Amino acid sequence: MEETSPDYKMIFTDIITEQFPHKKELCQNILGKEKLSTFDIIKLNKLLFEKENKEKNIFNQKHRSYDTSTIREILDYQIKNNLNNTELANYFMLSRNSVTKWKKIFNMNQ
Protein backbone atom coordinates (compact mmCIF):
# COMPACT_ATOMS: atom_id res chain seq x y z
CA MET A 1 0.00 0.00 0.00
CA GLU A 2 1.42 3.36 -1.01
CA GLU A 3 1.71 6.04 1.63
CA THR A 4 0.25 9.36 0.59
CA SER A 5 1.13 12.70 2.08
CA PRO A 6 -0.42 16.12 1.70
CA ASP A 7 0.73 18.30 -1.18
CA TYR A 8 2.57 20.80 1.01
CA LYS A 9 3.79 22.72 -2.01
CA MET A 10 0.20 23.47 -3.06
CA ILE A 11 -0.89 24.16 0.52
CA PHE A 12 1.88 26.69 1.16
CA THR A 13 1.43 28.29 -2.26
CA ASP A 14 -2.26 28.85 -1.50
CA ILE A 15 -1.49 30.22 1.98
CA ILE A 16 1.09 32.64 0.59
CA THR A 17 -1.22 33.78 -2.21
CA GLU A 18 -4.16 34.40 0.11
CA GLN A 19 -2.58 35.52 3.38
CA PHE A 20 1.04 36.52 2.80
CA PRO A 21 1.54 37.82 -0.76
CA HIS A 22 4.29 40.12 0.57
CA LYS A 23 6.35 37.04 1.58
CA LYS A 24 6.15 35.33 -1.83
CA GLU A 25 9.70 36.23 -2.88
CA LEU A 26 11.07 35.16 0.48
CA CYS A 27 9.65 31.65 0.05
CA GLN A 28 10.16 31.26 -3.70
CA ASN A 29 13.46 29.35 -3.61
CA ILE A 30 11.99 26.72 -1.26
CA LEU A 31 8.75 26.40 -3.21
CA GLY A 32 10.74 26.10 -6.44
CA LYS A 33 11.99 22.66 -5.42
CA GLU A 34 10.44 19.62 -7.06
CA LYS A 35 9.69 17.95 -3.73
CA LEU A 36 9.64 19.57 -0.29
CA SER A 37 11.44 17.84 2.56
CA THR A 38 10.23 17.99 6.13
CA PHE A 39 13.01 20.49 6.80
CA ASP A 40 11.70 22.70 3.97
CA ILE A 41 8.22 22.59 5.50
CA ILE A 42 9.64 23.63 8.88
CA LYS A 43 11.47 26.56 7.21
CA LEU A 44 8.33 27.71 5.37
CA ASN A 45 6.27 27.43 8.50
CA LYS A 46 8.84 29.50 10.39
CA LEU A 47 9.01 32.15 7.66
CA LEU A 48 5.25 32.55 7.47
CA PHE A 49 4.02 32.00 11.00
CA GLU A 50 6.97 32.85 13.24
CA LYS A 51 5.15 35.37 15.44
CA GLU A 52 2.02 33.24 15.77
CA ASN A 53 4.03 30.06 16.44
CA LYS A 54 5.79 31.60 19.42
CA GLU A 55 2.41 32.17 21.06
CA LYS A 56 1.05 28.70 20.18
CA ASN A 57 4.23 26.67 20.65
CA ILE A 58 3.01 24.88 23.76
CA PHE A 59 -0.03 23.48 21.92
CA ASN A 60 1.72 22.51 18.71
CA GLN A 61 4.78 20.91 20.29
CA LYS A 62 2.86 17.79 21.30
CA HIS A 63 1.86 17.03 17.72
CA ARG A 64 5.23 17.22 15.96
CA SER A 65 7.26 14.33 14.67
CA TYR A 66 10.46 14.32 12.67
CA ASP A 67 11.92 11.77 10.30
CA THR A 68 15.56 10.71 10.39
CA SER A 69 16.69 12.95 7.54
CA THR A 70 15.08 16.02 9.14
CA ILE A 71 16.70 15.29 12.50
CA ARG A 72 20.07 14.99 10.78
CA GLU A 73 19.51 18.29 8.94
CA ILE A 74 18.60 20.01 12.23
CA LEU A 75 21.72 18.63 13.92
CA ASP A 76 23.86 19.61 10.93
CA TYR A 77 22.36 23.11 11.15
CA GLN A 78 23.54 23.23 14.76
CA ILE A 79 27.10 22.32 13.81
CA LYS A 80 27.19 24.63 10.79
CA ASN A 81 25.93 27.61 12.81
CA ASN A 82 27.86 26.76 15.98
CA LEU A 83 24.78 26.67 18.22
CA ASN A 84 24.46 25.05 21.61
CA ASN A 85 21.50 22.78 22.38
CA THR A 86 19.46 25.58 23.95
CA GLU A 87 19.95 27.92 20.99
CA LEU A 88 19.03 25.16 18.54
CA ALA A 89 15.95 24.22 20.56
CA ASN A 90 14.81 27.84 20.68
CA TYR A 91 15.40 28.36 16.96
CA PHE A 92 13.35 25.33 15.91
CA MET A 93 10.95 25.53 18.87
CA LEU A 94 12.02 22.14 20.19
CA SER A 95 12.67 20.71 23.60
CA ARG A 96 16.30 20.75 24.72
CA ASN A 97 15.72 17.17 25.83
CA SER A 98 14.75 16.20 22.27
CA VAL A 99 17.96 17.71 20.91
CA THR A 100 20.04 15.88 23.52
CA LYS A 101 18.27 12.60 22.80
CA TRP A 102 18.77 12.98 19.04
CA LYS A 103 22.46 13.70 19.52
CA LYS A 104 22.85 10.53 21.61
CA ILE A 105 20.96 8.43 19.05
CA PHE A 106 22.98 9.74 16.11
CA ASN A 107 26.28 9.95 18.03
CA MET A 108 26.68 13.61 17.15
CA ASN A 109 28.17 14.86 20.39
CA GLN A 110 30.92 17.30 19.71
C-alpha positions as semicolon CSV with decimal commas, in nm:
position;residue;x (nm);y (nm);z (nm)
1;M;0,000;0,000;0,000
2;E;0,142;0,336;-0,101
3;E;0,171;0,604;0,163
4;T;0,025;0,936;0,059
5;S;0,113;1,270;0,208
6;P;-0,042;1,612;0,170
7;D;0,073;1,830;-0,118
8;Y;0,257;2,080;0,101
9;K;0,379;2,272;-0,201
10;M;0,020;2,347;-0,306
11;I;-0,089;2,416;0,052
12;F;0,188;2,669;0,116
13;T;0,143;2,829;-0,226
14;D;-0,226;2,885;-0,150
15;I;-0,149;3,022;0,198
16;I;0,109;3,264;0,059
17;T;-0,122;3,378;-0,221
18;E;-0,416;3,440;0,011
19;Q;-0,258;3,552;0,338
20;F;0,104;3,652;0,280
21;P;0,154;3,782;-0,076
22;H;0,429;4,012;0,057
23;K;0,635;3,704;0,158
24;K;0,615;3,533;-0,183
25;E;0,970;3,623;-0,288
26;L;1,107;3,516;0,048
27;C;0,965;3,165;0,005
28;Q;1,016;3,126;-0,370
29;N;1,346;2,935;-0,361
30;I;1,199;2,672;-0,126
31;L;0,875;2,640;-0,321
32;G;1,074;2,610;-0,644
33;K;1,199;2,266;-0,542
34;E;1,044;1,962;-0,706
35;K;0,969;1,795;-0,373
36;L;0,964;1,957;-0,029
37;S;1,144;1,784;0,256
38;T;1,023;1,799;0,613
39;F;1,301;2,049;0,680
40;D;1,170;2,270;0,397
41;I;0,822;2,259;0,550
42;I;0,964;2,363;0,888
43;K;1,147;2,656;0,721
44;L;0,833;2,771;0,537
45;N;0,627;2,743;0,850
46;K;0,884;2,950;1,039
47;L;0,901;3,215;0,766
48;L;0,525;3,255;0,747
49;F;0,402;3,200;1,100
50;E;0,697;3,285;1,324
51;K;0,515;3,537;1,544
52;E;0,202;3,324;1,577
53;N;0,403;3,006;1,644
54;K;0,579;3,160;1,942
55;E;0,241;3,217;2,106
56;K;0,105;2,870;2,018
57;N;0,423;2,667;2,065
58;I;0,301;2,488;2,376
59;F;-0,003;2,348;2,192
60;N;0,172;2,251;1,871
61;Q;0,478;2,091;2,029
62;K;0,286;1,779;2,130
63;H;0,186;1,703;1,772
64;R;0,523;1,722;1,596
65;S;0,726;1,433;1,467
66;Y;1,046;1,432;1,267
67;D;1,192;1,177;1,030
68;T;1,556;1,071;1,039
69;S;1,669;1,295;0,754
70;T;1,508;1,602;0,914
71;I;1,670;1,529;1,250
72;R;2,007;1,499;1,078
73;E;1,951;1,829;0,894
74;I;1,860;2,001;1,223
75;L;2,172;1,863;1,392
76;D;2,386;1,961;1,093
77;Y;2,236;2,311;1,115
78;Q;2,354;2,323;1,476
79;I;2,710;2,232;1,381
80;K;2,719;2,463;1,079
81;N;2,593;2,761;1,281
82;N;2,786;2,676;1,598
83;L;2,478;2,667;1,822
84;N;2,446;2,505;2,161
85;N;2,150;2,278;2,238
86;T;1,946;2,558;2,395
87;E;1,995;2,792;2,099
88;L;1,903;2,516;1,854
89;A;1,595;2,422;2,056
90;N;1,481;2,784;2,068
91;Y;1,540;2,836;1,696
92;F;1,335;2,533;1,591
93;M;1,095;2,553;1,887
94;L;1,202;2,214;2,019
95;S;1,267;2,071;2,360
96;R;1,630;2,075;2,472
97;N;1,572;1,717;2,583
98;S;1,475;1,620;2,227
99;V;1,796;1,771;2,091
100;T;2,004;1,588;2,352
101;K;1,827;1,260;2,280
102;W;1,877;1,298;1,904
103;K;2,246;1,370;1,952
104;K;2,285;1,053;2,161
105;I;2,096;0,843;1,905
106;F;2,298;0,974;1,611
107;N;2,628;0,995;1,803
108;M;2,668;1,361;1,715
109;N;2,817;1,486;2,039
110;Q;3,092;1,730;1,971
